[in-house]
Amino acid sequence: MPLVGTADPARLGLAADQVGALAGRPVTVFLPDGSALGTPSERSPGVALAARGESLTVAGPEGREILVAVQGRPDGTAVVRTFVPRAELVRGVYRSWLVLAGLGVALLLLGLVVADRLARSMVAPISELSSVSLRLAGAELTARARPSGPPELRAVAGALNHLAARIQELLREEREQLADLSHRLRTPLTSLRLEAESLTDPAEAARIGNRIDAVERAVTGLIRQARRRGTTEAGPGGPSGAEGVCDATEVVRDRVAFWTVLAEDTGRTVAVDLADHPLPVRLPADDLAAVLDALLGNVFAHTPDGVGFSVTCVPKVGGGALLTVADAGPGLPSAVLNPATLVERGASAGGSTGLGLDIARRAARDSGGQLELASGIGGGARVALTLGPPTRSPAVPPA
């Protein structure tokens, strides 16, 4: 460009030809006096506009006209013109677009891979925490979470493991206390048995001895249950998946015979309706005996002397048994019959511990059945338990 502003026309024309030859495109220099040097070209409107001192580019159907205004000549402004064909303008553009598109796709795939890795680093620890929580909810207290992932998730895993360990510790303490309490009851029971054997009335001695036997069976059942839970953390079904099975007919007959003696002493009538054949149920004999003792104990505790009761144990459709205890007393309070507050553990409307109905409810649930409370037809209370059949068919053990 300095050459255009200072060189004479001869030198300028030669320079324009050389530059055009090197660039492979036409180069024309329009001087202020109207002459043109280099490649012959018409003076277009764009040249006239650039002669005013403003460089510009003019697009056309065949390409682009590039006009550069050069000032500094004594006679005015010169214009350098060249023309770039359209084919040369778009040469390599599509290839560049393809390269950029490929680079964009590669970056997108790389971003997806990185995002997937990041998501897995978050989702995998959360899934493991969820799995461990479900195992703990299923009484698998040995389950532990492996701390991994972000610091927050590792903290949650550590807290979950601490909670599981604490639950195990509390259950262990509870079992030890229960076993210790049950074991301590053995001494006074032994003393009572010795006193009963020393009575001169054989009938009275036998009656008291039977009651002591019942209490001792209950205590023995508590100790066995505490030991079973101490040797396994298995869920329903007992240790190592074992299932308790008993003959409901024999157990009910034995417990009714025990309570009949007390009923006679308090002037109560007892109606018994038992099946004439064994009724295997999915419940240990000790647990079923505890259920019946709890229900009949409620009858004696919450009804006046002289009020009769009935015990029915009949087959249930599909297997199992239907055990019903009904009395002719004042009936159950409305709060107890309310399904929303049905047999809430520890709650009693009669001033007792409130555990009797809960014992019956849990036993029915463990056997695959349920507990129903209702008022009797002639007044009084009616407690019905459906006891499920065994899931396998072993020989029914003696009650």
Solvent accessible surface area in square Angstrom, and as a share of the most:
residue,aa,sasa,rsa
1,M,116,0.52
2,P,111,0.70
3,L,68,0.34
4,V,12,0.07
5,G,10,0.10
6,T,116,0.67
7,A,5,0.04
8,D,67,0.35
9,P,67,0.42
10,A,81,0.62
11,R,147,0.54
12,L,4,0.02
13,G,11,0.11
14,L,109,0.54
15,A,21,0.16
16,A,6,0.05
17,D,76,0.39
18,Q,102,0.46
19,V,80,0.46
20,G,10,0.09
21,A,83,0.64
22,L,162,0.81
23,A,49,0.38
24,G,67,0.64
25,R,66,0.24
26,P,49,0.31
27,V,13,0.08
28,T,0,0.00
29,V,4,0.02
30,F,5,0.02
31,L,5,0.03
32,P,41,0.26
33,D,105,0.54
34,G,48,0.46
35,S,47,0.30
36,A,50,0.38
37,L,33,0.16
38,G,25,0.24
39,T,50,0.29
40,P,123,0.77
41,S,36,0.23
42,E,155,0.69
43,R,109,0.40
44,S,29,0.19
45,P,116,0.73
46,G,8,0.08
47,V,0,0.00
48,A,52,0.41
49,L,74,0.37
50,A,0,0.00
51,A,31,0.24
52,R,203,0.74
53,G,29,0.28
54,E,114,0.51
55,S,62,0.40
56,L,42,0.21
57,T,70,0.41
58,V,57,0.33
59,A,65,0.50
60,G,32,0.31
61,P,130,0.81
62,E,129,0.58
63,G,2,0.02
64,R,103,0.38
65,E,18,0.08
66,I,62,0.31
67,L,1,0.01
68,V,48,0.28
69,A,19,0.15
70,V,13,0.07
71,Q,122,0.54
72,G,65,0.62
73,R,33,0.12
74,P,137,0.86
75,D,83,0.43
76,G,32,0.31
77,T,25,0.15
78,A,0,0.00
79,V,1,0.00
80,V,20,0.12
81,R,34,0.12
82,T,25,0.15
83,F,48,0.20
84,V,15,0.09
85,P,56,0.35
86,R,142,0.52
87,A,74,0.57
88,E,54,0.24
89,L,68,0.34
90,V,58,0.33
91,R,177,0.65
92,G,35,0.34
93,V,47,0.27
94,Y,142,0.54
95,R,180,0.66
96,S,56,0.36
97,W,155,0.54
98,L,131,0.65
99,V,93,0.53
100,L,113,0.56
101,A,58,0.45
102,G,41,0.39
103,L,97,0.48
104,G,35,0.34
105,V,85,0.49
106,A,55,0.43
107,L,107,0.53
108,L,112,0.56
109,L,101,0.50
110,L,106,0.53
111,G,38,0.37
112,L,102,0.51
113,V,83,0.48
114,V,74,0.42
115,A,53,0.41
116,D,65,0.34
117,R,161,0.59
118,L,116,0.58
119,A,49,0.38
120,R,147,0.54
121,S,54,0.35
122,M,88,0.39
123,V,87,0.50
124,A,61,0.47
125,P,12,0.08
126,I,87,0.44
127,S,60,0.39
128,E,49,0.22
129,L,21,0.11
130,S,57,0.37
131,S,53,0.34
132,V,4,0.02
133,S,46,0.30
134,L,129,0.64
135,R,97,0.36
136,L,22,0.11
137,A,90,0.70
138,G,54,0.52
139,A,39,0.30
140,E,72,0.32
141,L,11,0.05
142,T,91,0.53
143,A,1,0.01
144,R,87,0.32
145,A,5,0.04
146,R,156,0.57
147,P,70,0.44
148,S,26,0.17
149,G,27,0.26
150,P,34,0.21
151,P,86,0.54
152,E,120,0.54
153,L,25,0.12
154,R,110,0.40
155,A,68,0.53
156,V,78,0.45
157,A,3,0.02
158,G,34,0.33
159,A,63,0.49
160,L,28,0.14
161,N,30,0.16
162,H,132,0.59
163,L,96,0.48
164,A,0,0.00
165,A,46,0.36
166,R,102,0.37
167,I,60,0.31
168,Q,31,0.14
169,E,71,0.32
170,L,83,0.41
171,L,63,0.31
172,R,113,0.41
173,E,71,0.32
174,E,102,0.46
175,R,33,0.12
176,E,105,0.47
177,Q,125,0.55
178,L,53,0.26
179,A,30,0.23
180,D,65,0.34
181,L,107,0.53
182,S,1,0.01
183,H,116,0.52
184,R,165,0.60
185,L,73,0.36
186,R,78,0.29
187,T,102,0.59
188,P,66,0.41
189,L,15,0.08
190,T,75,0.44
191,S,52,0.34
192,L,90,0.45
193,R,69,0.25
194,L,112,0.56
195,E,105,0.47
196,A,4,0.03
197,E,120,0.54
198,S,84,0.54
199,L,73,0.37
200,T,137,0.80
201,D,75,0.39
202,P,108,0.68
203,A,74,0.58
204,E,60,0.27
205,A,20,0.15
206,A,58,0.45
207,R,56,0.20
208,I,54,0.28
209,G,14,0.14
210,N,77,0.39
211,R,71,0.26
212,I,9,0.05
213,D,46,0.24
214,A,12,0.09
215,V,74,0.43
216,E,57,0.26
217,R,104,0.38
218,A,56,0.44
219,V,6,0.03
220,T,29,0.17
221,G,15,0.14
222,L,70,0.35
223,I,10,0.05
224,R,135,0.49
225,Q,45,0.20
226,A,5,0.04
227,R,160,0.58
228,R,84,0.31
229,R,117,0.43
230,G,47,0.45
231,T,113,0.65
232,T,35,0.20
233,E,54,0.24
234,A,48,0.38
235,G,30,0.29
236,P,139,0.88
237,G,35,0.34
238,G,31,0.30
239,P,36,0.22
240,S,108,0.70
241,G,55,0.53
242,A,54,0.42
243,E,26,0.12
244,G,27,0.26
245,V,13,0.08
246,C,1,0.01
247,D,12,0.06
248,A,0,0.00
249,T,3,0.02
250,E,72,0.32
251,V,5,0.03
252,V,0,0.00
253,R,120,0.44
254,D,75,0.39
255,R,5,0.02
256,V,9,0.05
257,A,61,0.47
258,F,34,0.14
259,W,31,0.11
260,T,39,0.23
261,V,55,0.31
262,L,44,0.22
263,A,0,0.00
264,E,121,0.54
265,D,89,0.46
266,T,34,0.20
267,G,52,0.50
268,R,11,0.04
269,T,102,0.60
270,V,41,0.24
271,A,59,0.46
272,V,71,0.41
273,D,78,0.40
274,L,40,0.20
275,A,12,0.09
276,D,138,0.71
277,H,85,0.38
278,P,82,0.52
279,L,6,0.03
280,P,48,0.30
281,V,0,0.00
282,R,66,0.24
283,L,5,0.02
284,P,41,0.26
285,A,21,0.16
286,D,54,0.28
287,D,48,0.25
288,L,0,0.00
289,A,17,0.13
290,A,42,0.33
291,V,1,0.00
292,L,0,0.00
293,D,36,0.19
294,A,19,0.15
295,L,4,0.02
296,L,0,0.00
297,G,22,0.21
298,N,41,0.21
299,V,7,0.04
300,F,34,0.14
301,A,72,0.56
302,H,75,0.33
303,T,15,0.09
304,P,85,0.53
305,D,106,0.55
306,G,44,0.42
307,V,27,0.15
308,G,15,0.14
309,F,10,0.04
310,S,35,0.23
311,V,0,0.00
312,T,37,0.22
313,C,0,0.00
314,V,43,0.25
315,P,70,0.44
316,K,61,0.26
317,V,149,0.85
318,G,73,0.70
319,G,30,0.28
320,G,8,0.08
321,A,0,0.00
322,L,53,0.27
323,L,0,0.00
324,T,15,0.09
325,V,4,0.02
326,A,23,0.18
327,D,19,0.10
328,A,71,0.55
329,G,12,0.12
330,P,109,0.68
331,G,25,0.24
332,L,42,0.21
333,P,59,0.37
334,S,96,0.62
335,A,62,0.48
336,V,25,0.14
337,L,58,0.29
338,N,65,0.33
339,P,114,0.71
340,A,92,0.71
341,T,62,0.36
342,L,68,0.34
343,V,11,0.06
344,E,104,0.47
345,R,133,0.49
346,G,48,0.46
347,A,55,0.43
348,S,48,0.31
349,A,63,0.49
350,G,48,0.46
351,G,78,0.75
352,S,59,0.38
353,T,100,0.58
354,G,13,0.12
355,L,62,0.31
356,G,16,0.15
357,L,32,0.16
358,D,1,0.00
359,I,60,0.30
360,A,0,0.00
361,R,75,0.27
362,R,76,0.28
363,A,10,0.07
364,A,0,0.00
365,R,135,0.49
366,D,81,0.42
367,S,0,0.00
368,G,54,0.52
369,G,22,0.21
370,Q,101,0.45
371,L,13,0.07
372,E,82,0.37
373,L,25,0.12
374,A,38,0.30
375,S,67,0.43
376,G,17,0.16
377,I,192,0.97
378,G,83,0.80
379,G,38,0.37
380,G,4,0.03
381,A,9,0.07
382,R,84,0.31
383,V,14,0.08
384,A,5,0.04
385,L,0,0.00
386,T,27,0.16
387,L,1,0.00
388,G,4,0.03
389,P,44,0.28
390,P,28,0.18
391,T,100,0.58
392,R,117,0.43
393,S,117,0.76
394,P,47,0.29
395,A,96,0.74
396,V,54,0.31
397,P,57,0.36
398,P,120,0.75
399,A,59,0.46
